[in-house]
Amino acid sequence: MKENEKIFEKFFSQIKFDDSPDPNHRDKLEQELLASLAKQQAGRQIKVWRTIMKNRIAKLAAAAAIILIAVLGITLLNKSTTPAWAIGDTAEAIDQFNAIYISGTIAKGDLAEEDTVFTEDKRIPFEVWAQANEERTQSGNLRFETSGHVTVVNDMTTYTYDANTNTVHIQPDNQFIISPWFTGDFLIKLEQMSEDLDLLYGKDAASGRERVFVTLTYPPMSRSYWIEIDLETKLPVRGKQWHNPHRKGTPAFDLERIIYFEDLPDDLFELEISEDATIIEKQRD
């Protein structure tokens, strides 16, 4: 049971955080990603100081859906006049995609500790792009960014760039993962293991799109969840996880934006570093 609850914890627990992502670098990445989607093919070459990984042929399938960012304003709907939602609908929708982009904040503290209430003053912004492995059991290639740090997993090798020290650490194997991968089967198992599932139908105030807001708890691990699902696409567009069963305090994970893709471009998982960066490589045991 405990492995199923560590969807982000192993991924985030090994990273040393600073304040917030570099906005200039973030905007650059997002603009390049959207440009690739518009062209429906990989044709863009990123100009870098130096690439320390092999450059595979970029391939990009069209994004099947881009979900608008959710806002907190909600207009409640009459359940009898809204489309019925079942968790199986969302499970089926999620399984159409092999890649994901998430931005939001996480709590700064011991994420493995149970029954914890985090405070608002310890929030860390982050962005992550992840591709499922072939078995769809966990992430394969991955890119994670927060202030002063970029971590890239490419072909089972992990590269971490620390801008503060201008140092690149290279480690064998996949050191940062999303596990298990967020499949429909995982979502159904989460519901089965949980208690007090409740639904609230409403509208996103910014877009007018109909939503269902799902809350549930999993007492054995002292976890509680809030998930916002778009009723048209059936896909989660926002999510929160607390490390206590009462949704008390600031969420340990606050996923403010979720975008789904069939695939992501290979060059997104290349690391750009300066010519004078120090490279520290750990050899495989």
TORMARBA-797210 format. One line per field, with one value per residue (C-alpha): residue number from 1; residue in three letters; x, y, z. Coordinates in Angstrom, 3 decimals, decimal comma. Layout:
BEGIN
num: [NUM;...]
residu: [ALA;...]
X: [X;...]
Y: [Y;...]
Z: [Z;...]
END
This chain:
BEGIN
num: [1;2;3;4;5;6;7;8;9;10;11;12;13;14;15;16;17;18;19;20;21;22;23;24;25;26;27;28;29;30;31;32;33;34;35;36;37;38;39;40;41;42;43;44;45;46;47;48;49;50;51;52;53;54;55;56;57;58;59;60;61;62;63;64;65;66;67;68;69;70;71;72;73;74;75;76;77;78;79;80;81;82;83;84;85;86;87;88;89;90;91;92;93;94;95;96;97;98;99;100;101;102;103;104;105;106;107;108;109;110;111;112;113;114;115;116;117;118;119;120;121;122;123;124;125;126;127;128;129;130;131;132;133;134;135;136;137;138;139;140;141;142;143;144;145;146;147;148;149;150;151;152;153;154;155;156;157;158;159;160;161;162;163;164;165;166;167;168;169;170;171;172;173;174;175;176;177;178;179;180;181;182;183;184;185;186;187;188;189;190;191;192;193;194;195;196;197;198;199;200;201;202;203;204;205;206;207;208;209;210;211;212;213;214;215;216;217;218;219;220;221;222;223;224;225;226;227;228;229;230;231;232;233;234;235;236;237;238;239;240;241;242;243;244;245;246;247;248;249;250;251;252;253;254;255;256;257;258;259;260;261;262;263;264;265;266;267;268;269;270;271;272;273;274;275;276;277;278;279;280;281;282;283;284;285]
residu: [MET;LYS;GLU;ASN;GLU;LYS;ILE;PHE;GLU;LYS;PHE;PHE;SER;GLN;ILE;LYS;PHE;ASP;ASP;SER;PRO;ASP;PRO;ASN;HIS;ARG;ASP;LYS;LEU;GLU;GLN;GLU;LEU;LEU;ALA;SER;LEU;ALA;LYS;GLN;GLN;ALA;GLY;ARG;GLN;ILE;LYS;VAL;TRP;ARG;THR;ILE;MET;LYS;ASN;ARG;ILE;ALA;LYS;LEU;ALA;ALA;ALA;ALA;ALA;ILE;ILE;LEU;ILE;ALA;VAL;LEU;GLY;ILE;THR;LEU;LEU;ASN;LYS;SER;THR;THR;PRO;ALA;TRP;ALA;ILE;GLY;ASP;THR;ALA;GLU;ALA;ILE;ASP;GLN;PHE;ASN;ALA;ILE;TYR;ILE;SER;GLY;THR;ILE;ALA;LYS;GLY;ASP;LEU;ALA;GLU;GLU;ASP;THR;VAL;PHE;THR;GLU;ASP;LYS;ARG;ILE;PRO;PHE;GLU;VAL;TRP;ALA;GLN;ALA;ASN;GLU;GLU;ARG;THR;GLN;SER;GLY;ASN;LEU;ARG;PHE;GLU;THR;SER;GLY;HIS;VAL;THR;VAL;VAL;ASN;ASP;MET;THR;THR;TYR;THR;TYR;ASP;ALA;ASN;THR;ASN;THR;VAL;HIS;ILE;GLN;PRO;ASP;ASN;GLN;PHE;ILE;ILE;SER;PRO;TRP;PHE;THR;GLY;ASP;PHE;LEU;ILE;LYS;LEU;GLU;GLN;MET;SER;GLU;ASP;LEU;ASP;LEU;LEU;TYR;GLY;LYS;ASP;ALA;ALA;SER;GLY;ARG;GLU;ARG;VAL;PHE;VAL;THR;LEU;THR;TYR;PRO;PRO;MET;SER;ARG;SER;TYR;TRP;ILE;GLU;ILE;ASP;LEU;GLU;THR;LYS;LEU;PRO;VAL;ARG;GLY;LYS;GLN;TRP;HIS;ASN;PRO;HIS;ARG;LYS;GLY;THR;PRO;ALA;PHE;ASP;LEU;GLU;ARG;ILE;ILE;TYR;PHE;GLU;ASP;LEU;PRO;ASP;ASP;LEU;PHE;GLU;LEU;GLU;ILE;SER;GLU;ASP;ALA;THR;ILE;ILE;GLU;LYS;GLN;ARG;ASP]
X: [0,000;2,731;4,370;1,140;1,129;4,662;3,695;5,780;7,612;10,618;10,790;11,011;12,725;16,265;16,322;17,816;15,487;15,967;13,260;11,476;12,051;13,983;11,098;13,200;14,268;10,752;9,192;11,809;11,056;7,302;7,514;9,700;7,399;4,300;6,101;6,890;3,272;2,060;4,379;3,247;6,777;10,190;12,149;13,428;17,076;17,914;21,067;23,070;26,505;27,133;25,021;26,361;23,941;23,467;20,909;18,243;15,902;13,111;9,587;6,475;2,881;0,185;-1,067;-4,462;-5,649;-4,412;-6,369;-6,946;-5,457;-8,011;-8,935;-10,492;-13,705;-16,537;-20,143;-22,096;-24,223;-27,345;-26,141;-29,273;-28,493;-24,781;-23,119;-22,709;-19,105;-17,593;-13,993;-13,853;-14,370;-11,259;-9,308;-10,056;-9,203;-5,838;-4,746;-4,758;-1,649;1,974;3,396;2,525;3,477;2,823;3,501;2,707;4,229;5,391;5,987;9,518;10,007;9,955;7,539;7,841;6,497;2,918;0,091;1,891;0,480;2,607;2,542;2,150;5,593;7,346;6,112;8,499;7,437;8,387;7,802;8,132;7,874;7,717;7,400;6,104;8,415;7,472;5,673;3,789;4,756;6,768;8,377;11,229;12,728;12,000;12,857;12,432;13,085;13,146;15,226;18,860;18,476;17,600;17,425;17,120;16,677;17,631;18,136;18,496;21,105;20,420;21,968;21,592;22,786;23,345;23,498;24,688;27,934;27,945;28,260;26,748;26,352;25,945;24,588;23,896;20,348;17,074;17,524;14,318;11,014;7,256;6,249;3,795;2,827;-0,583;-2,600;-6,304;-5,617;-3,743;-6,627;-9,161;-6,957;-6,633;-10,424;-10,736;-8,206;-9,735;-12,670;-15,194;-15,149;-17,342;-18,270;-19,150;-20,246;-19,404;-17,977;-14,544;-15,124;-12,461;-13,397;-16,993;-16,125;-18,007;-16,019;-16,385;-14,417;-13,472;-12,354;-11,232;-9,081;-6,777;-6,434;-3,817;-1,227;-2,742;-3,349;-6,228;-6,866;-8,709;-8,921;-10,493;-11,706;-12,888;-16,259;-15,796;-12,347;-12,745;-9,128;-7,788;-6,668;-5,623;-4,890;-3,836;-2,500;-2,301;-0,200;-3,009;-6,520;-8,401;-7,085;-5,674;-3,145;-1,237;-1,151;2,079;1,574;-0,475;-0,610;-1,846;-1,608;-1,676;-1,305;-1,424;0,489;0,783;4,517;7,140;10,060;13,370;15,345;13,326;15,334;18,717;20,632;22,040;25,103;27,877;31,234;33,068;30,774;32,383;31,210;31,200;30,378;29,620;30,628;28,245;28,884]
Y: [0,000;2,439;2,266;3,417;6,508;7,649;9,069;12,208;11,673;9,742;12,192;15,323;14,076;14,037;17,615;20,629;23,554;27,313;29,912;29,818;28,784;31,145;32,909;33,687;30,093;28,840;31,154;30,121;26,442;26,920;29,025;26,419;23,588;25,333;26,128;22,446;21,516;24,013;22,600;19,006;17,790;18,066;20,592;22,933;22,824;24,355;26,481;25,642;26,289;22,589;19,429;16,609;13,996;12,380;14,153;11,702;12,462;14,573;13,266;14,906;13,819;16,453;17,163;15,571;18,092;21,238;22,016;25,608;26,585;26,283;29,069;28,959;30,760;28,252;28,565;25,665;23,623;21,576;17,981;16,848;19,146;18,349;15,365;12,462;11,683;8,365;7,642;5,114;7,975;9,749;6,488;5,872;9,455;9,442;6,243;7,997;9,984;9,075;12,399;15,198;18,724;19,879;23,166;24,136;24,220;21,689;21,933;22,359;19,766;16,047;14,741;11,199;12,144;11,108;13,246;16,524;20,038;22,279;26,072;28,577;30,150;26,990;26,730;25,920;26,526;23,837;22,637;19,111;17,521;13,711;10,875;7,455;4,477;1,778;-0,249;2,833;1,899;5,046;8,021;7,525;10,726;13,655;17,313;19,077;22,767;24,942;27,962;27,486;23,777;21,744;17,955;15,913;12,164;10,948;7,318;6,097;8,710;11,608;15,063;17,792;21,332;23,654;27,212;28,541;26,555;26,086;22,347;19,367;16,083;12,988;9,834;6,453;5,131;6,954;8,861;10,944;9,358;9,664;6,263;4,784;6,505;8,183;5,633;4,902;1,732;3,681;6,152;3,378;1,702;5,008;5,286;1,707;2,281;5,589;6,693;9,534;10,208;13,252;15,161;18,800;19,965;23,491;25,778;27,249;30,989;31,964;29,638;28,721;25,039;22,553;20,814;18,146;18,630;15,353;14,995;11,761;10,500;7,567;7,202;4,383;6,778;9,979;11,403;13,452;14,734;17,385;16,861;19,162;17,372;18,889;17,319;17,539;15,934;13,900;14,808;16,178;19,780;20,560;18,588;18,880;16,389;16,866;14,707;14,476;12,967;16,239;18,496;20,697;23,442;24,003;21,067;19,110;19,186;21,835;21,028;24,259;23,305;19,916;19,427;16,035;14,983;11,937;12,524;15,178;16,316;14,592;17,834;18,870;16,263;17,746;19,801;23,231;24,293;26,850;26,034;26,528;24,328;21,736;18,191;15,609;12,112;9,158;5,853;2,940;0,407]
Z: [0,000;0,936;-2,509;-4,129;-1,927;-2,926;-6,310;-5,790;-2,515;-3,854;-6,717;-4,579;-1,429;-2,858;-4,149;-2,400;-3,003;-3,049;-3,648;-7,037;-10,666;-12,909;-14,760;-17,824;-18,282;-17,554;-20,155;-22,698;-22,230;-22,385;-25,568;-27,246;-26,208;-27,546;-30,803;-31,264;-30,651;-33,269;-35,935;-35,183;-35,758;-34,242;-36,212;-33,588;-32,543;-29,182;-29,312;-26,234;-24,867;-24,543;-24,547;-22,419;-23,701;-27,072;-29,237;-30,408;-33,297;-31,871;-32,349;-31,110;-31,430;-31,288;-27,792;-27,439;-24,889;-23,161;-20,025;-18,924;-15,595;-12,841;-10,495;-7,072;-7,994;-8,336;-9,470;-8,009;-10,393;-9,969;-10,072;-11,892;-14,842;-15,167;-16,856;-14,474;-13,564;-12,552;-11,670;-14,503;-16,988;-15,714;-15,589;-19,261;-20,242;-18,443;-20,161;-23,546;-22,606;-22,046;-20,875;-18,498;-17,458;-13,887;-12,160;-8,612;-5,158;-2,620;1,086;2,334;5,019;5,693;3,076;4,395;7,817;8,520;9,937;9,266;8,929;6,731;6,916;4,104;4,602;3,414;-0,159;-3,030;-6,668;-9,175;-12,728;-14,053;-17,497;-17,478;-19,979;-18,943;-19,350;-21,843;-19,196;-17,931;-14,388;-13,617;-15,329;-17,767;-19,162;-16,868;-16,338;-12,997;-12,317;-9,259;-8,326;-9,231;-9,995;-13,079;-12,938;-16,118;-16,409;-19,881;-20,942;-17,363;-16,426;-14,058;-14,623;-12,015;-12,675;-9,721;-11,074;-7,722;-7,923;-11,728;-11,186;-12,985;-11,109;-13,264;-11,664;-13,245;-13,282;-12,831;-9,571;-9,760;-10,670;-10,506;-9,223;-9,760;-13,010;-12,799;-14,768;-14,687;-12,727;-10,062;-9,759;-9,287;-6,656;-4,835;-4,679;-3,448;-0,667;0,368;2,484;2,441;-1,280;-1,929;-5,113;-5,674;-9,130;-10,231;-12,912;-13,393;-13,000;-15,535;-18,417;-17,607;-18,030;-15,898;-13,182;-10,551;-7,325;-5,645;-2,038;-0,417;2,442;3,034;6,823;6,899;5,445;6,925;3,460;2,080;-1,431;-3,425;-7,195;-9,771;-12,909;-16,185;-16,974;-20,750;-20,989;-17,746;-16,940;-13,634;-14,092;-10,528;-7,399;-3,769;-1,265;2,490;4,781;7,294;6,967;7,505;4,700;7,432;6,788;3,553;1,109;0,896;-2,891;-4,680;-8,393;-9,935;-13,601;-15,323;-19,096;-20,831;-23,961;-26,147;-26,226;-25,421;-27,613;-26,929;-26,764;-23,707;-21,822;-22,698;-20,191;-21,080;-19,114;-19,356;-20,930;-17,654;-15,560;-13,319;-14,072;-11,297;-12,529;-10,296;-11,782;-11,877;-9,109]
END
